[in-house]
Amino acid sequence: MTPDRFPTAADHPDREVLTWADFGHAVRALARTIAATGWEPDLVVAVARGGLVPAGALAYALDRKAMGTLNVEFYSGVGETLADPVVLPPALDTSELRGQRVLVVDDVADSGRTLQLVLEMIGAHGADVRSAVLYTKPRSVVRPTYSWRETDAWIMFPWSSLPPVTGRGAPDA
């Protein structure tokens, strides 16, 4: 595979490979699921980094302009994690979340520990908090409110499946 060719399912039959086109369909389907419930978020919060692209796309699809980001580090490599998820600066200003409807978005609820941490943090400030992910793993300790698909396979997202152009690291998956 060349450095700038996105992987396909044929390249990695043992993995879930999400293409950019499939991502577009997934976000629209997820947005329709959320909209069908009648619940409308006041604020969309992306769990960075993996949730940034899905959160932005969902905010557009749900016609929400207010967005925030919470930086959380947990995965340090393929299948490797820190002991616990860690919130990194800058921190989201949670002082005005009371009574707000907040949609927390991440790419995947794998172990679910990152999502659990963020939901507890935001919920502790009196927000009506719900979660949306593209993928849920069966082992996740949290069942997201909204999920596009469930898989037990390692997922290759289009925004992180190629190596960095800076040459400073291996591709995230």
N, C-alpha and C positions, 0 to 999 in steps of 0.2 A: 504494500500500500504506500503510495506517495505521501509526503508530509502534508499536502493540502487537499487530499481526497477524503471526503467524509466516509466513514465506514458504513457498510451495509450489513444486513442480516446474513447475507452469504459469506461475508468476511468473518463473522462471529456467530455461528449458529447456536452457540451455548449461551448467548447474551441477548438481552432485550435491547435492540438498537432503535432509537427514536430518531427519525429523520426530521429535517426542518419542516417538510410538508406535513408529516404526521403530527408534529408539534402543533401546527396551526389548526388542524382538525381536532386535536385533543383539547386545546384551550377553548375552542368554540363549544365543544360538547360539554366541557366542565362548566363553562359560563352559563350555558342553557340549563344545566342541572341546578345550579345555584339560583338562577332567575326563576325557575319553575317553583321554587319553595316560597317565593314572595318575600324572602329576607333580602334586604339591600344593605350592603356595608356602607358605613360612613367613611371608613378608612381601610385601605389595603396595606398590609405590612408584609414586606418581603423578608424572608430569612436568607441573608446573604452567606454565600454567594449563589448557591444552587437555585434559590427561589427568586432571584432578581428577574430573570427573563420571564418565567411563568407569571410572576406577580404583575409585571408591566403589561403583559398581554391580557391577563384577566381584567386588570383595571380598565383597559381600553374596551374590552368586550362587554364589561358591566357598566361602562360609562361613568367611572369613578375617577376623579382627579386627585383626591387626597391620598397620598402614599407616604409610607415610612419604611425604614429599613432597620433591621436588627442583625448585627453581625455576630454570628456564632461559629466557633470552630469546634469540630468534633472529629471529622475524618482527616487523617494525616496521609493516607495513601489508599490503594485498592485493598479493601477489607481491613484496614488498620485505623484504629481510633485512639483518641486520648482516653484517659480514665473516665472523664466526664465532659459533657459539652461546656464550653466556656464562652461567655459573652465578651466580645471585644469592643473597644471604643471605636468610634463615638457611639454612645448609647442613645437609643430612641428616647425622646422626651415623653414620658408616660404620665405627666402631671395633669393632662386634660383628657384622659381616656374615659373617665367615669361617665357612664350612660351612653357611650359611643358603641356603635356596631362595628366590630373590627374583624376583618377577614385576614387571617395569617396564611401566607402562601409559601410553600416550599416545593422543591422538585420531587422529593420522595420521602415517605415515612418508612425508613429502613428499620433501624432499631426503635425509632419513635422517640428516642430520648431528647433529641434537639427540639422537636415539635412540642413535646411535653413541657420542657423548660420554658419555651416561649409562650405557650398557652397559659401556663401558671403565672408567669410574670405579668402578662397583659390582663389576665382575669383578676389578679390581685388588686388591680387599680379600678375595679368596678365596671369594666367593659363587658359588653355582650360579645364574646369572642367565639369565632368559628374558624375552622381550618379547611384549606383546600390544597391538595397535592395532585400531581400527575399520576404518581404510582404509590401504592401501598404494598409493603411486604407483609406476608402472613405473620411474621414474628414481631411486628411493631407493637410496642407497649401502649400506643395510642391509636385509636381508630379515628382517622380524620373525618370531619363532618362531610366533606366532599372529596371524592377520589375518582380519577378517570379510569384507572386500570389497576389490577392487582397482579403482582408477579413475584416469584422467588428468585428470578435470575438477576445477575449483575446488569445494571442499566447503563447504556452508553448514550448520553445526551449530546445533541449536536453542538451545544455551546462549550462542552468540555471534553469531547472525544479526540480532539487533535492536540498535539503537543504545543506548548506555548511558543510563540514566534521568537521570544527572547532567548530560548535555549536554556532557561534556568530550571527546568524541571520536566518531569514525566507528565503525560496527559492524565487529567482527572477523569474518572468514569463513574 
